[in-house]
Each structure stands twice: as C-alpha cells, then as structure tokens.
C-alpha cells in the first residue's frame, strides 16, 4: 500500500537554496502536492529518502500498483517525483502517462570506477540548477537531486540534455545505476 | 507544431474530420491526440527501434460494444487503421504501440468489467481491460476458492494474454486451451458470440467449447479478423494441497538430462503444470546485477557465473515445479519425481521455507499458486536501464533439442555482446523456450545490436525447423515468412479471410503479418 507520504512543496522546506531564492519561489507559487517514491535498494536511495518523505517501492512493486493507479487517475498530485532503479520507473511511467502526467525531468545516474556520471534531461533552467547543485554537493548527489521539484516552474517543456560527472563510489551492494524522474500533472 | 504522423490512407483534413466524429461518439476526454501529454503512453518503452516508427496519430478509449460499433462505422468511412490493445502491457512484444506509425490505437482498457464468476463450474467472464490483479483481487474479496493463472507480470490483461497465446505456471497454464466462449465485434459492426453462446437461450456458453459447426475462436487470436470484447475463461478450483519445490543443477549440460526427465513426467501428468527450467542469470537478477560481478564489455564470463551460483546458492539451471492434490497423492508423486531428479549428479532440493530470503523462489511459488506479481521486472536491472525483447521458439521436448536451442541462442547472444537469460518449459508435448534478450535501452548502439541479433536468431532457428510462437511488432513479417510451406499457403488463407471479414482493412493492419489487400506486397 502507498503510505500516502505526501509533502506540500514549499520553497522554505527545501534544503540548499539561498534565502533570496526561497523567498522568491515562495512568493510566486502556491504549495504543490508532491508524491515522492523511492526504494530500499541501496545506500543512495536510503539517503534520498532521508531528505524527502518518500513512499517505498518494494522489490516486487505489486503492492503499490493499485494505489498508484488510483492516485494518478484522481490527479491527486501536481508532481510525482522519485529516485529508483529503471525497472520501477517504467512501472510508474505507465500509470503516469495513461493519466496525462508528462515527464518533465529524467536523470540517469551511473556508477563507474572513476566516479559517477549523471545524464540529465529537463528544461534548461532545471538542468542548470541541478548541475550547479551536483557540483556543490559533491559526493552527496542525492541531495542535489532531492531539490528538483522546487527548482523551477515546469511550464517550459523544451527538454534539453546535459551530462555531469561527480565524485562517487560504486557500492558493491548497489544496483550500479539509478534513475530520477519528475512527472507533472497536465493543466486542465 | 505537431510532428505526429497520420494514417497513410488519410489527408490531414480527413483525419481531423474523423477525429471530430470520434469525439462526438466518445467525448473529448476519451479521444487522445496530444503527442506530448497523451500519446507517449502508447510507446513501446522497450523498443529496439526509434519511437517514431510506431507513433500513433491518436488513441481512443471506448467503454462499450456499442461505442466500438460506432467507431467502426467512422473507421470504415475514412479508412482509419485501428490498432486494438487490451491493457497494452505486452512488453517485449511491442506493448501498446501500433505496428506502424499513424495508426489510431483502439484502447480497450476501460472495458474492464468482470461480468461473471461461476464458483460451481469454475469460470469467469471478463472484458479486455481486466488485469490479472483485478481478477485476483475480485476473487479474494469474494472469498472464492478459484485460482487464476497469471502471466508473470500480473498487470497484463487476462483476455489480451489469452488471445496472444500467453502461458502461465499453474496446471491451467495454457491460456487459450482454457477459453470457453468468446464475443467478437467484426469490422462491419456485427457482434458474434461463438460456440454455445450463439444459441439465444444458451446455458452452456462457458461450459462447452465447441457448439454446432466450426470452432472459430482461434481465428480471433494473434490475428486482426475482429475485436474480441469478452471471453469466458476456466479457472482452477483450489486443490486440497499445494507444495512448490525447486531443484538446482550445477552444470550447463545438465539441461539435456533435465529435459529428458521432465518430458515424460509432464506427458503423464505427474508434473501437472508447465514447470520451468530457469537459467542462472534469470534467477540471479532478482538479487544481484551484472555490474556487481563483471564490469567489462560483453557477456559475463563463466567465472562470474560460477561465483554468482555459489554466492546465491543456485544452479546453472534451476527447476521450479509444484505438486497439487491431496497430501497422499503429493507424497506418492514426489517419490517418483525425487528419484528421477536425483539421477543427475549434484541436484539439490528445496521446499517451502528453505529459501526465506530468495525473491526468485518467492515469485515462482506465487505464480504456480495463481498469485499475480510483478517481480520479474527485476530482471531488467541486470544491466543499468534494462529492456528486453523475447525470442520464443518451439521444439520437440527432448534433451537434444533443448541443448541445441540453448547453444544456438547463447552463442549468438554472446557474439552480439549479450548474456544468455533464458528458461525452458515443457508444455503438453513441446518444449517452450523463452530467451529474454536484455539490453540497455539508453544505449543506442546496444539497441541496434539487439535488433540485429534478434533477426539472426530467427534465421538460425528457421534453418533448423524451429518456429516462434509469438513476435515483437518489428519481427512479425520476418517470422511469418518462415511459415512458408506450400508457397506460403497458410498466410494466403489468412489473407483471404482478412479480405472477407475486413475488406476495408481497418483492423490492426499487419498484425502477425496479416495485411489487408491495399497494403499487401503481392
């Protein structure tokens, strides 16, 4: 079952932003309802879940399918955001897209011997912000990723790509690759 | 500025007019034309080719047979190609994507009623949008003593899987065999009930399969001769006992003897279900990834596979089966099975409770008990952003054929840099081979290689007399061309039927390489 761990996105709640950024964002936006999904597959997803109140997708995602489908159909959330293995992203994407949520951001985070590479796709503003945060947070890349819902307005649908590299290490227990993603509700 | 393709038979004006008429029937919210927000849901996320080759021009979602009839009238008027899907979860074979760009997807997932469950006679009647999870949850809520037989990912359609000749893992695993009664809407809008259901006062529609006259249900499976809107499916009564088991075997070459042992046991129904011999990596993917054992290019080497086998306490082959029935019967059958499997050196036996932290055991035990799950998606994590297309040839159930197919596929996969991820099932009399060609979907070059490898596998198998029972969209024509006895007599007959039942060629053109006259290359 989805545990309904939802948070209302307010710029003040987000770490890593300057006071000016926070004040600007807070004055411009109504709090948005965000569903955050992640999984317990490795240390990085666990750290990510410590930054945001994430609902956990289990090894077999069956248990959340019904709730996920209902949530998307009822258009309950403005954003659905997550960090997971690609197999779980595919499952979430199926429900999101059949309820007219569109992919506003997608990142592939690969662990290599020398560090990590982040292939990001999103609008220009988001990519610039995330890349800056990735550099600032260095090894704590999930912290940079956790700020994505708060970074920008997502009305600009022009998606660009960017590759960033950061220092990191490949955990022997980890999956070797994770994806982060943000779906936004289509305006009606 | 839209980049959406159009049906090749229509001008933009005609298309817009057809869409406007479809909106009159279905309303604004069940006709989808927005390629950013709506039509991406109809992509094949595991495609080896570019998305735009299968990009629909629109999608429509009827909720009733009457709406389908109205849609067909419009489609015939404008010659709109309709690509029918149930829930669109047939991934590895194309998912919800149409055969060609520009088709309109006829999405039946909103026709999702469970019309009847008959506890006494053990059957259900369902519409196309009913998933295995839906039917399972319904039966659980009613405290039913009937089992379903789910395909491995439980989000698929009961009807869709059956009409694609899908299989499951309980004794009712041959899904089409369990069909009894079908409702079909023909291209001209006529609604047909098959078999006993064609009698107006029928009380045996879902009890007796054949009725009076030819049996026609098969014509509407893996085909485009009509739109199946309802099926009866027999459900297995809960047996008095259920005992799953697993036997691991340490060597690749053990596949020969496993198959020789299983085939007669299956034929004589001492093994009552489509018990499965699973390759090492398929099982391992539930717990580990390739990167944890091998970071080089190409397939994981034998040393890595041996280490995985040791770490996870699994074999190069892992046989999953189950006993069903009263305990004395299960005890008796097990004696015979155990003696047979013990003849293979190194065989190790596991039962319920022996592998508490093994998700591969858990999901196999669930599937053989009719409990749907999604665990098999973990296989995609073997490589980073894994995707797969499935190669599924059939052969006689002999050790020689099993080893031959395994060797051909493994060697070809390795040549193209992929791992062998496969399983073998013994059906009623044949060997069902499933090779999951797993590739990184974010890597263009790897997608191209996977596509080429798949085409080669079809050629390899055709040369040896092995045919595939199912096909991804991109390979339907190539596989159909291997069914070419007597100058392609079977496909010429399919085309005659197509021309008779769907003269305008509006229903799923090209499905299984059955093309309407206007699109055939003759």
Interface residues (C-beta under 8 A of the other chain):
Chain A: X59 X60 X61 X62 X65 X66 X85 X86 X87 X88 X90 X91 X93 X94 X97 X98 X100 X102 X103 X108 X110 X111 X113 X119 X157 X170 X172 X173 X175 X176 X177 X179 X186
Chain B: X34 X36 X37 X38 X40 X41 X45 X89 X109 X133 X137 X154 X155 X286 X289 X290 X291 X292 X295 X359 X362 X363 X372 X373 X374 X375 X377 X378 X379 X380 X381 X384 X385 X386 X441 X442
